[in-house]
Amino acid sequence: MNRRAMLALLLAAPALPARAAGVSYVASKEVPPAVPREFRGAWVATVGNIDWPSKAGLTTQQQQTELLALLDKAVALRLNAIVLQVRPGCDALYDSKLEPWSEYLTGTMGRAPEPYYDPLAFAVAEAHRRGLELHAWFNPFRARHAAAKSPVASNHISKTRPELVRKYGPLLWLDPGEALVHEHSLRVILDVVRRYDVDGVHLDDYFYPYPEKTAAKKIVEFPDDPSWRKYQKSGGKLTRDDWRRDNVNLFVQRFHSTVKAEKPWVKVGISPFGIWKPGNPPGIRGMDATQEIYADALKWFRAGWLDYLSPQLYWSIDAPEQSFPVLLKWWAAQNSAPRHLWPGLSAAAIGPGRKAEEIIEQLKLTRAQPGASGSLQWSFKALHQNRDGLADKLVQQVFQTPALIPASPWLDKAVPERPQVAFGQDAAQTVATFQWAMPSGAAPRWWLVQMRVNGAWQTELLPGSQVNRSLRVPASALPEIIAITAVSRYGQVGQSFVAQRSG
């Protein structure tokens, strides 16, 4: 039955079309339990084959099998978002006309998967099928990573526009001082936003590169003399450091506004270095991100040039000069816009010097911190490996039930309609089916399905394109109560249609 025909059927009935083989459902005033709101994400790094694919050169089937296992594991851990790295270094883990295929797929930059498939389209579809958000993660200025091994493809920007690329240590880097660099990276990001149904776009902490040092520990200056001279000749008056910060600020502001102009519901996220400046708050020591990589994350956060900030708080709780709870509290106090604060935690650090309990306690501290509403784990490999039992402890101690991602009311406050629901069974009474639709015929982002079975509530999140749920159970084991709720692309939850079993 197509959506239009099903909608006509549902609208023709005041409630559920009632009886099927002795079982019926009628509208109920029962209130289903509230579902927790919390972002539970994990980074999936592709650079150097850190998380996925496990190595370059796998077949299409092997790549897809690994990715499905990863997504299934995310569901088992009751995560609700994956942040997938799709552009490690001016390359693409998706079908792009702007940049070459990434070597981390096939082992050769510029070579498509064989047999052909589009990894990002596949990841988006399979994540949504499992109730997971998929955020596309970009490196805006890195042009080639030190881990890269294959020859550079002829359509890589270092070949097509070498004047925009700088050699810095073992890296190739786009110069943030060049206006054409901004145009290129924004065009790449917007191409993904337009063509793929991603839920978010994400930048990490690589703006200007982390400083390289000589054998004598002297910092090597980033080689941006050409763009700096161009700026000065144009009448620019900023100091070189301020100019570099301004280059990054301009990019971040345009990144945000460009995405919002195309699809306002796509969340914009950035994961900066966890310390803004030493001494903020008092007692904190470490790298000054505003001076070393020219990233003024505090400015972006306060200006609202993002929907979520995930500062990389990879340190331990009791680190004397980088205390996790001290930094978390400080960042939360800066959230004046306000926006989502979802700190990054380092599951990868679990080992001889750090136990899984550290992550568990950090999650509990984050949950207790006003102004924070979730977290991101670096990276998925540690979760998949269940290091020190972390995966087991997550579901046993902090992620006992599924959670919805918090709403973003600054984007849209509209509440979805209350759906209408129909129920039926097949003639053999082996399959029961619930069907639903919005009165307007529109599709939400998600359907929240809650069922009470033998007194216990179960929660599922289904993609908005799915308009039914079938249960292969005997009539006696059907849910006592079922509730269907629409969730908008902005995370707003509508009024539930609740029905209870009768007969």
N, C-alpha and C positions, 0 to 999 in steps of 0.2 A: 504494500500500500504506500503510495507516495505521500509526501508531507501535506499536500493540499487536500487529498481525499481523507487522510486521517484527521486533519483539522476539522473538516466538515462533519465527520462522524462525531468527534468529541463535542463540537459546539451544538450538535443536535440533541445532546443529552444533558440534563441538569447536573448529573454527577457521573459516577462510573456506570457504564452499561452493566447491569447488575449480575445476573446469575449465570454460572457456568458449572455444570455437573455437580450441583449441590453446594457450591462455594460461591460467595459473592462478597463484594467489598462496598461499603457505604461511607460517605463522607463522615469525618470524625473531628471533634474539637480537641482531640489529644494534641499535646505540644511535644514535638520531638526534642531530645536533648540538644543544647547548643553545641556546635562543633568548635573546638579551639581555633583561634586565629594565630598563626605563627609561620614565618618563612623558614623552611627547612631545606636548604640547598646544598649542593656540592659542585665544585669545579671538576670538569672533565678536560684535562689538558691533552692536547694532541701533539704539541711541540716535543720533539725527541721521543715520541711514542710513550709519553709518561703514563697516561691512563688508557687511551684508546686511539687507534688500534694498538694492540700489544706490540706489534712490530710492523715495519713497512713491508709491503709486498704480499700481504695476505690476499687471498681471493675475495671476491665480492661476498660470497656466502660466508666465509670465515669472519670478515669484518662485520657483517650484519648479525651473525650469531653472537659475536662478542658484545656488540652494542645492545642487543636484546637482553642478554644476560645482565648487563650493567643496569638497564632500565628496570628489569624485574627485581634486581637487588635493591634498587632505590625504593621501589614500592614496598618490598618486604621490610625495609628499614623505616617505612612511613615518612620518607622524604616527600617533598612536593614540588621540587624544582631542580633542574639540571642546567648548569652554565657550561655550555659546550664551546670550546675554543675552535673557531672556524677560520681565523686568519692569524696564524702564528708569525708570519713575516712576509707580508705582501704576496701571499699565496692563498689558496682557497681550498677548503674541504667541502666544496660545493661547486656546482656547475656555474662558472663565472666567465663572462666575456671581458672582464676588466683585469683579471689577474690569473696566473697559471695555477693549475692543479697542484696541491701540496705534495711534496715528496713523502710525507709521512703516511700517505695512503699506499702508493705503489712502489716507492723507493726511487722514483724519478720525477723531478719537478716537471710539470707540464703534461704528464701522462694521466689519462682518466682511468678510473677503475674498470676492470675487465672481468666479467661482462659489465657493461655500463650501468651505473645507478648514481643517483644524487644523494650523497650521505646526509646532507642537511635536511632535504625533503623527507628522507626516510626517518631521520631522528625526530623531526617535528611530529610526523604522523604517529609514530610508535609511542612517543612520550605522551601525546594527547590521549591516545587510546588507553593509556594507563593512568590518566588523571594527573600527569606531571606537566608543569610548565617547562618550556624550553627557551632559554636565553642564549642568544648568539654572542660569543665573546670575541672581541677584536683587539689586536695590538695595533694601535693607530699609526705608530711611526717606526717600529722595527721592520727593517727590510730583509734581513737574513740573520738567522740565529747561528750561534757558534756550533750547534749540534748538526747543522745542515751538512749533507755529504754529497748529494748528487750535483751534477753540473747545473748552472743557472739556466733556466729556460729563456728562449729568445724573446718572449713577451713579458718577462719580469721587468719591473720598473728600473732596475739597475742597468738593464740593456736598452730600454726604450726611452728613459729620461735620466741618464746618468748624472746630469747636472743637479738633480734633486737629492742625490744619494751621497752620504758621507761614509767613509771607512773609519771605523772607530774600534781600535783593538781588534778582536776577532769578529766583530759585528759589522753589518751594513745597516745604516740608519737613515731614514728620511729626515731631512732638516726641517724642524718645526718653524723655522724662520722664513721658509719659502711659502708664499701664498698658494702656489700650485700644489704643494704637498697637502695642504688643508683641503683643497678642492678634490684631489684624488681620493684621499681617505674618506671624506664625507660621501663622495659618489659611491664608493665601495659599500659603505655601511647602508646608505639609502637603497642601493640595489637589493640588498638582502631584505630590508624592511618591506620593500614593495613586493618582492616575489615570494617571500616565505611567511608563513603564519606564525612567526616567532612571538613569544610573550614579552621578551625583553631584549635589549642590546646592552652590552657590558664591556667596559674598559678596565684593564688592570692598572698596575702602578708604573708602567713603562711609558714615560712621556719623553723627556730627554733621558739618555741612557744613564744608568748608574756609573759613577766615575771609574775609569780605568786608571791604573797606577803603574809607574815604571818599577823596575827592580829596586830602585832606591826609595820606593813608596811615595814618589812625587805624582800628584794628580796630573793626568794628561787632559789638556783642554779639548773640549768637543770642537771639531774643525768646521765651525760655521762662519768663518771670516767672509765668504762671499755674500751671504744673506745679511750679515751684520753691516757690511759696508753699504749694501743696497739700502738698508734701513736708514743709515746715517745720511746718505746722499739725498734721500727723500725728505729730509728735514726732521727726522726723528730725534727726540731729546732725552729719551729714557737711558738710564745706565744699561750696560749689557745684561746684567742679571735681571733687572726689572723688565727689560725687553724680552728676555727668554720667558719669564713668568707670564708676561702679557701674551706671548705667542700661544702658550698652553691655555691660558684663560679664554682667549678668543676661540680656540678650537673647541673647548668644552662647552662654551655657551652656544656655539653654532651646532655642535653635535646634538645638544638637547633640543634646540628650537627646530632643527631640520627634521628630526625624528617625529616630534610632536605635530609638525605641519603635515606630515604624511599619514601617520597613524597615531593619534593621541593616546590610544590605550596601550601602546607598546612601552613598557617600563624602561627607563634609562637608568643604568646603574654603573657605578664606578667603585673600584676597590683600591684605594690609595695605600701607600705605606702607612703603618699604624700610628706613627708619631708625626704630628704636624711640625712642631718646632721643639727642640729641647727646652725643658723648663715649663712646658705646658701639658699638664699641670706641674706645679713645683715638685722637684725631685726626679722628674723624668729625664733620662739621658738617652742619646742615640742620634741617628742621622737626622739632619735638618732637611726634610723633603723639599722645602721651598728654595733651598740653596743648592742642593745636590742634583735634584732632577727637576727643579723649577715647577713643582706641583703644589699649588696653594689649595689643597682640598677643603680647608676651612672656608675659603671664599665661595667655592662652588656649593658647599653644603648650605651656608647661610643664604646664598642668593637663590636657592631652589633650582639650580641648573641640573637637577637629577631627581629621580624618584626614590632611589635608595643608595645609601652609602655603606660600603662594606670595608671599613678600615682593617688592614691585615694585622690583627692583634694576636700574633703567633707566639707570644711569650707566655710564660707560666704565671700562675696566680700570684706566687710569692717572689717573682723576679724583682730584686730590690730597686732597679732603675727603669724597668719596663713592666710594671705590675699590670696584669690583665684587668682586674676590676677597677683600678685607678684610671687607666686609660679609657675603659668602657664608660665609666661615669662621666669623665671629661667630655668625650664625644657626645654623649647624650645631652649634656648641658649646653652644647653648641647648636642643638637642633631647633633653631628658631623659625625655620620656614613654615611648618615642620615637614620633614620627609621621613621615609623609613630608615631606620638604623639597624643593619644586619651585619654584625661584625664577622670577620673571617677568623676561623680557628684552625690550628694546624694539627690535624690528625696525623699528618706525615711525620711529625716530630716524635710520635710514640716509638719508644725503643728503650734501650738500657737506662736512659736518663729521665724518661717520662712515661708514666703509666696511663692507661685508658681513662682512669678515674679523673685525670686532669681535665680531659675534654668534657666528661660528664658534669663535673663541678662548674666548668665554664659555661656550659649550657644552662645550668640552674641559675648561675649568677646573671646571665643575660636575660633569662625569663623573669627574674626578680627586679631587673633594672628598668625603672620608668623611662620611656622614650626609646627603648629597644624592643623589637618585636620579631626577632628571628636570628638566624645565623647561616653562615656558609662554611663548609668544610673543605680544607685543602689537604689532600685532594681525594678523588674517589678511590684511588688504588688502596689507600689505607683502610677504607671502609670495606671494600671488596675482600681484602685479605683478612679482615677481622683481627687487626693487630691488637694483641693483648686483650682479645675478647671485646673490642670496642663495639662492633656491630651488635653483638648479643646484649651488651649493656645498654646501648641506645634504646632498643625496643623494650627492654625490661624496666628501665629506670626513668627515661625522659620522654620517649616517643611511644607511649603505650597505646595511643589512639591516633587516628589520622587527624590532620589539621588543614584548615583552609588558609591560603595566603592572605595576609591582611589587605583590606580594601585601601584604595588610593583616592580618598574623597576630594583632593585638590584637582583631580582629573575629571571626575564625574560623580555626582551624588545620586543619579537616577536609580531607582529601585526597579528591578525587573517585575514583570507581571506574575500573577499567580497562574501556574499551569493548570490545564485540565487533563484528567487522567482516565483511561479506560482499562478494563481488566477482562481477560478471557482465558479459557483453557482449550487445549486440543481435545478431540473426541476420546482419545485413550486416557485422558486425565494424567498424562505424564509430563506435560509442559504447561506451565502457567505463564502468561505474558501480560506485563503492564506496558501500556503505550501512553504517550503524553505529547502535548503541544502547547505553545503559548497561544492565547486568544488572537493575538495579532498575526500569528504565523512566523514571527521573528525567532531566530535561534539565539540563545544566550551563549556565553563562553563555555559554561559547564552546567551540568545537572547534578545537584547534590541529592543522592538517593540514600535514605535512611530506612532500615527495616528492623522491626523488633521481632526476633525469632526466639521462641521459648524463653521470653522474658529478657533477652539480651539484645542490645542495639548493635547493628552493624552499619558501617558508613562506607559509601562508595562515591567517587567523583567520576562522572562520565562526560565525554566531550559533548558540546552542544549539538553536534550533528547526529548524535545517537538519540533516538526517540522511543526506545523500548528497552525492556529488561525482561529476559526470560529466565524462568526457574524450573529446573528439572527435578521436581520433588513431588511426593504424594500430597494430596490435598491437605492431609492432616498436618503436614510440616510446613505449609505456607506461612508467611509472616502474619503475626497477629495485627500488626500495624505497618503501613508503608507511607513514607512522606517523600514527596518530590518537590525540590526547590530549585529555582533558577538562580544562577550566579553570573553577574555581568562580567564583561571584559575588564572592568575596573575593580572587580572584587565585591561589588555590592550584592547583597543577598536579598531575594524577594520573599514574598509570603508563601508559605508551604501549602501544597495540597496534601492533606492528610486523610487517609482512609483506613478503616479497620475491617477485619474479616467478620463476615456474618454467615453463619452456616458451615 
